[in-house]
Amino acid sequence: MTPPCGGSARREECRCDGRRTSPASALPDPPARRRRGGGGQVSLDRLVGADRDRSGCDLGPLAGFTVAVTAERRREELAALLERRGARVVCAPVMRTAPLPDDAPLLAATRACLAEPLDIAVATTGIGFRSWMEAAEGWGLGEQLAARLASATLLTRGPKARGAVRAAGLTDAWSPASESSAEILDHLLARDIRGRRIAVQLNGEPLAEFVRALRDAGAEVIAVPVYRWALPEDVAAAQRLVGQVMARQVDAVTFTSAPAAVGLLLVSAHLGKKEALLDALRGDVVAACVGPVTAGPLTRYDVPTLQPSRARLAALVRTIVDHLPRRGRAVRVAGRLLEVRGHAVVIDGELTPLAPAPMGVLRALARRPGYVVPRAELLQSLPGRGVDGHALEMAVARLRAGLGDARLVRTVTKRGYRLACEPARRP
C-alpha cells in the first residue's frame, strides 16, 4: 500500500502516487497561486473553499484527521484536495476497471447497433463510452458508429458520460439530475418505447434489471459491454484498509463509485471481517460518498453515509471539511486548550500527532473530562488483543510525553486516570 499521506506536523509529505513533495505543497495555496484553469474553469481548490481551520489557525480544517481514498481514477486529485486541508490520506484502491477477456461481445453489440437505426442510446460512464468509440475506431467502424449515435436520442447518466459524448462530437438530449441509472430507466418507461431500438452502454456490470425492464416494456435492447470491474491486482492495500477501519485508525473513507463500496465489502468478506467493518462504518468511521448511487451498496447494510448536495469531488471534500471537525472534542485542562481529533491533539493551536495507544487513552479521558476513568475501561481503548496493565501504563506515559506536560493526566491510585480539570457535569 502506498504510505499514508498528509499530516501537517510532518516536514515532508508523501502523495498517493508515491512522489515526495516539499512542505509548501501541503500548505494552503496563497491567493496569487489560485488561478482559473484553462477554458475558464475554476480550480477545484477554489470550489472547495478556504483551507483555514474553523478557529482561524493555519493547521487546515482536517489537520489531525485521517481520510482513506478508495478510488482508482482521480485518486491523486482527491488526495491532494484533502492533504491541502491538513488531512493525512491513506490511498487504497479497492476496485479497478479491467478490459473484457474477449472483444467479441463488444464487436457483436457494435455491429448490432449498425445493422439498423437506433432510436435511443444510453451512455452510463465516461470511460466506457470513450473505450467503445476507441474500439470501434480500431475496427474501422468509428465513423459509422458516430453517425448512428448522432441520429439517435442520446441520454447520459452524468457529467463524465456527457463529457465523453461531447468530446466525440455528439450531443446528448437529457441527463438525470440524480446521475443515476434508475432515473434514466424511469424517464424511458414513462414513454411508449414499444418497438424502439435502444443501445445501453454497460457500466462494468450487466445492468440486468435495467435491460429487463426495457425489454418488458417492448423495446429492443442492445447491451454494450465495454469493460468489467475487478479487484485490484494487489489487494494488500485494500486488506490493510479493512484493518484500519476496524481499528478506527481512519476517520472517514471516501467512495466515488458504487463498485468501490462493493469492493471494500467484498475484500472484508474474503477476510471474514465484513460484519466488523460494517460495525465500524455504522459508528465511529464516516462513509463519505460522492452521491446516492455510490452510497447504495452501503445503505443496503444500514450504513449511514455523508453525501454532498452535488456529486462532485470538490463538493465531497467541502462536505468532509464541514463534518469531520465537528467530531473533535475540545476540553480545557490546567489552563491549556486541548482539541482531540482523529490521530492527533491540538494543544493551544499546535498539532501533536499521537500513536494509536495514547490516542485511545486520550479519547477515553476526554469523553469524561475531569472524571476518573477506570483502568479496565481504559484497557478497552487500547488497540490490539491481550493488552494488560503494563500496556496501559506505557500508553499513559507516552500520552504524557506527547502532551508535553505530565500534569495534564492525573493518576488516581487503585482506580484509574483523569484529565486535570474540574468535572463540568456528571458523565
Secondary structure, DSSP 8 states (H G I E B T S, - for coil): ----EE-TT-SSEE-TTS-EE-GGGGS---GGG--B-GGG-B-HHHHH---S-TTS-TT-TTTT-EEEE--STTHHHHHHHHHTTT-EEEE----EEEE-S-SHHHHHHHHHHHHS--SEEEE--HHHHHHHHHHHHHTT-HHHHHHHHHTSEEEESSHHHHHHHHHTT----B--TT--HHHHHHHHHTS--TT-EEEEE--SS--HHHHHHHHHTT-EEEEE--EEEE--S--HHHHHHHHHHHTT--SEEEESSHHHHHHHHHHHHHTT-HHHHHHHHTTTSEEEESSHHHHHHHHTTT--EE--SSSSHHHHHHHHHHHGGGG-EEEEETTEEEEE-SSEEEETTEEEE--HHHHHHHHHHHHSTTS-EEHHHHHHTSSSSS--HHHHHHHHHHHHHHHT-GGGEEEETTTEEEESS---S--
